[in-house]
């Protein structure tokens, strides 16, 4: 049922949202290719997200990524690979991206860098019409069986950091274009409606040392799809002994541009979305585990039981080499 509802919304012109992760704060490569190589060690991450638990056909997402610098001395070139699999009712998307970042050194101490990143990849979009139960049997937008195709894509990002704060801006799904762009369209009435649309991201954050063994790390993420409400994530993390992270976040929709949201949804869209509890612990110097729980406070709150997300991060090699600035971003 949820797939039919979302497909109908897409038919009316609403943008398909990009994959959503609460724990982007631990590895921002998922929202900005300029972040690639930031940790200056080879870092692998596995992430699993179950959204809107208890709601039939709700989103399920998996992520696998690895990135690092290929020149350990100068650290100018970052490389990364990211694979995601996302399923929402009858529709699914599997993506693979290769990232490259040129990391420009800004000071002699090498505590500030400006990174320009690009990612190129492909996404396989699929829609299984057999899982839908249309009320009108003659609806031409619903396929009889499963259809799928591969679509190329490019993403671009700029990322700056120093030991105290960071900021980045990126554009994802650059080749998605608007509805008038037919370059990579393969089906005007079905699978084209479930493709992710172009998104602009801004991320920023800071680090404050409160006392010995306690740091405070606030951050935010702004996501704009140029169609619906602008998404805003605000997070605050406390870091104990540089090994245990504990904090919370708030995700909401804000009005930045005047748009006719009612035409898309049929209702006035609530600005509230969810708040989250987030934690990460370093089990060893090389192994970290993260968990987050999102509690929905919108109209969906009565039909689902929140969202769970877990990540596993592993640092490979060069453990004996001292990093000049610990990687808190």
FISEMAR-803518 format. One record per residue (C-alpha): residue in three letters; x negated, y negated, z negated. Coordinates in steps of 0.5 Angstrom, whole numbers, padded with zeros to 4 digits, always signed. Layout:
BEGIN
alaXYZ;...
***
This chain:
BEGIN
unk+0000+0000+0000;unk-0006-0005-0002;unk-0009-0004+0005;unk-0002-0005+0009;unk-0001-0012+0005;unk-0009-0014+0006;unk-0008-0012+0013;unk-0002-0016+0014;unk-0005-0022+0010;unk-0011-0022+0016;unk-0006-0022+0021;unk-0003-0028+0019;unk-0010-0031+0019;unk-0013-0031+0012;unk-0021-0030+0012;unk-0023-0023+0010;unk-0028-0024+0003;unk-0035-0022+0003;unk-0037-0016-0002;unk-0037-0019-0009;unk-0042-0017-0014;unk-0042-0020-0021;unk-0049-0018-0023;unk-0052-0022-0017;unk-0056-0026-0023;unk-0061-0020-0023;unk-0062-0019-0016;unk-0060-0025-0011;unk-0062-0022-0005;unk-0055-0020-0004;unk-0053-0027-0003;unk-0059-0030+0000;unk-0065-0027+0004;unk-0069-0032+0002;unk-0070-0029-0005;unk-0073-0023-0001;unk-0080-0022-0005;unk-0079-0026-0011;unk-0081-0021-0016;unk-0087-0021-0012;unk-0087-0013-0014;unk-0083-0008-0010;unk-0077-0007-0013;unk-0071-0002-0012;unk-0064-0003-0014;unk-0058+0002-0014;unk-0051-0002-0015;unk-0044+0001-0016;unk-0038-0003-0017;unk-0031-0001-0018;unk-0026-0006-0018;unk-0019-0007-0020;unk-0019+0000-0024;unk-0012+0003-0024;unk-0010+0000-0017;unk-0009+0005-0012;unk-0013+0003-0006;unk-0017-0002-0010;unk-0024-0004-0007;unk-0030+0001-0009;unk-0037-0002-0007;unk-0044+0001-0007;unk-0051-0002-0006;unk-0058+0000-0005;unk-0064-0005-0004;unk-0071-0005-0004;unk-0076-0011-0003;unk-0083-0014-0005;unk-0089-0018-0002;unk-0093-0014+0004;unk-0099-0019+0002;unk-0100-0018-0006;unk-0106-0023-0006;unk-0103-0029-0002;unk-0095-0027-0003;unk-0093-0031+0003;unk-0089-0025+0006;unk-0083-0022+0003;unk-0080-0016+0006;unk-0073-0012+0004;unk-0068-0007+0006;unk-0061-0007+0004;unk-0055-0002+0005;unk-0048-0003+0003;unk-0042+0001+0003;unk-0035-0002+0002;unk-0028+0001+0002;unk-0022-0002+0001;unk-0015+0002+0002;unk-0015+0004+0009;unk-0021+0000+0011;unk-0029+0001+0010;unk-0035-0003+0012;unk-0042+0000+0012;unk-0048-0005+0013;unk-0055-0005+0013;unk-0060-0011+0014;unk-0067-0012+0014;unk-0070-0018+0011;unk-0076-0022+0012;unk-0078-0029+0008;unk-0084-0033+0009;unk-0086-0036+0002;unk-0089-0043+0002;unk-0094-0044-0004;unk-0092-0051-0007;unk-0098-0052-0012;unk-0105-0050-0014;unk-0102-0046-0020;unk-0097-0042-0016;unk-0091-0043-0020;unk-0087-0046-0015;unk-0085-0043-0008;unk-0080-0045-0003;unk-0078-0039+0001;unk-0074-0039+0008;unk-0071-0032+0009;unk-0067-0029+0015;unk-0064-0022+0015;unk-0061-0018+0021;unk-0057-0012+0021;unk-0051-0008+0023;unk-0044-0007+0020;unk-0040-0001+0022;unk-0032-0003+0021;unk-0027+0002+0020;unk-0019+0003+0019;unk-0015+0009+0018;unk-0008+0008+0020;unk-0006+0015+0018;unk-0007+0012+0011;unk-0002+0006+0012;unk+0006+0007+0011;unk+0008+0001+0015;unk+0016-0001+0014;unk+0016-0002+0022;unk+0014+0004+0026;unk+0013+0000+0032;unk+0008-0005+0029;unk+0002-0005+0034;unk-0003-0008+0030;unk-0004-0001+0026;unk-0008+0004+0030;unk-0005+0012+0030;unk-0011+0014+0027;unk-0018+0012+0025;unk-0022+0007+0029;unk-0029+0004+0028;unk-0034+0000+0031;unk-0041-0003+0030;unk-0042-0010+0030;unk-0049-0014+0030;unk-0050-0020+0025;unk-0055-0025+0022;unk-0056-0028+0016;unk-0060-0034+0013;unk-0062-0037+0007;unk-0067-0042+0003;unk-0069-0041-0004;unk-0074-0045-0009;unk-0076-0043-0016;unk-0081-0046-0021;unk-0081-0043-0028;unk-0075-0047-0031;unk-0070-0047-0025;unk-0068-0045-0018;unk-0063-0046-0013;unk-0062-0043-0006;unk-0057-0044+0000;unk-0055-0039+0005;unk-0050-0037+0011;unk-0048-0030+0011;unk-0045-0027+0017;unk-0047-0032+0022;unk-0045-0028+0028;unk-0037-0027+0026;unk-0035-0034+0029;unk-0028-0036+0029;unk-0022-0033+0032;unk-0024-0036+0038;unk-0031-0033+0039;unk-0030-0026+0043;unk-0037-0025+0044;unk-0037-0019+0039;unk-0030-0017+0039;unk-0028-0010+0041;unk-0020-0010+0039;unk-0016-0016+0038;unk-0010-0013+0035;unk-0013-0009+0029;unk-0020-0008+0027;unk-0022-0015+0029;unk-0018-0017+0023;unk-0022-0013+0018;unk-0028-0016+0019;unk-0032-0021+0014;unk-0032-0028+0016;unk-0038-0033+0016;unk-0039-0035+0008;unk-0044-0041+0006;unk-0047-0039-0001;unk-0050-0044-0006;unk-0054-0041-0012;unk-0057-0045-0018;unk-0060-0044-0025;unk-0064-0045-0031;unk-0068-0042-0036;unk-0069-0046-0043;unk-0073-0043-0049;unk-0069-0044-0055;unk-0074-0041-0060;unk-0079-0035-0060;unk-0076-0029-0057;unk-0070-0032-0055;unk-0068-0036-0048;unk-0062-0038-0045;unk-0061-0038-0038;unk-0054-0041-0035;unk-0053-0040-0027;unk-0048-0041-0022;unk-0045-0039-0015;unk-0041-0043-0010;unk-0038-0039-0005;unk-0034-0042+0001;unk-0031-0039+0007;unk-0028-0045+0010;unk-0021-0042+0010;unk-0019-0040+0003;unk-0020-0043-0004;unk-0028-0044-0006;unk-0030-0039-0011;unk-0034-0041-0017;unk-0038-0037-0021;unk-0041-0039-0028;unk-0045-0035-0032;unk-0049-0036-0039;unk-0054-0031-0041;unk-0058-0030-0047;unk-0065-0026-0047;unk-0068-0023-0053;unk-0075-0021-0053;unk-0075-0022-0046;unk-0072-0015-0045;unk-0065-0015-0047;unk-0060-0019-0044;unk-0053-0021-0046;unk-0048-0026-0043;unk-0041-0028-0040;unk-0039-0031-0034;unk-0032-0034-0031;unk-0030-0033-0024;unk-0025-0038-0021;unk-0022-0041-0015;unk-0023-0049-0014;unk-0020-0054-0009;unk-0026-0057-0005;unk-0022-0058+0001;unk-0015-0059+0003;unk-0012-0053+0006;unk-0005-0050+0007;unk-0006-0044+0002;unk+0001-0043+0002;unk+0002-0041+0009;unk-0003-0036+0008;unk-0001-0032+0002;unk+0007-0034+0001;unk+0005-0037-0006;unk+0001-0042-0009;unk-0005-0039-0011;unk-0007-0039-0018;unk-0014-0042-0019;unk-0016-0037-0025;unk-0019-0030-0023;unk-0023-0027-0028;unk-0028-0027-0034;unk-0034-0022-0035;unk-0038-0019-0040;unk-0045-0018-0037;unk-0051-0014-0040;unk-0058-0012-0038;unk-0063-0008-0042;unk-0071-0006-0040;unk-0071+0001-0042;unk-0079+0001-0040;unk-0083-0004-0037;unk-0081-0001-0030;unk-0074+0001-0031;unk-0068-0003-0032;unk-0060-0002-0033;unk-0055-0007-0032;unk-0047-0007-0034;unk-0041-0012-0033;unk-0034-0011-0034;unk-0029-0016-0031;unk-0023-0018-0034;unk-0017-0020-0029;unk-0013-0026-0031;unk-0009-0027-0025;unk-0003-0024-0023;unk-0006-0018-0022;unk-0007-0017-0029;unk-0001-0013-0030;unk-0003-0008-0025;unk-0010-0006-0026;unk-0015-0005-0032;unk-0021-0009-0030;unk-0027-0008-0026;unk-0033-0004-0028;unk-0040-0005-0025;unk-0047-0002-0026;unk-0054-0003-0023;unk-0060+0001-0024;unk-0067-0003-0022;unk-0074+0000-0022;unk-0080-0003-0021;unk-0086+0000-0016;unk-0093+0000-0017;unk-0098-0006-0019;unk-0095-0005-0026;unk-0102-0007-0029;unk-0103-0014-0025;unk-0101-0019-0029;unk-0095-0024-0026;unk-0097-0031-0027;unk-0089-0033-0029;unk-0084-0028-0031;unk-0079-0026-0027;unk-0072-0029-0030;unk-0069-0031-0024;
***
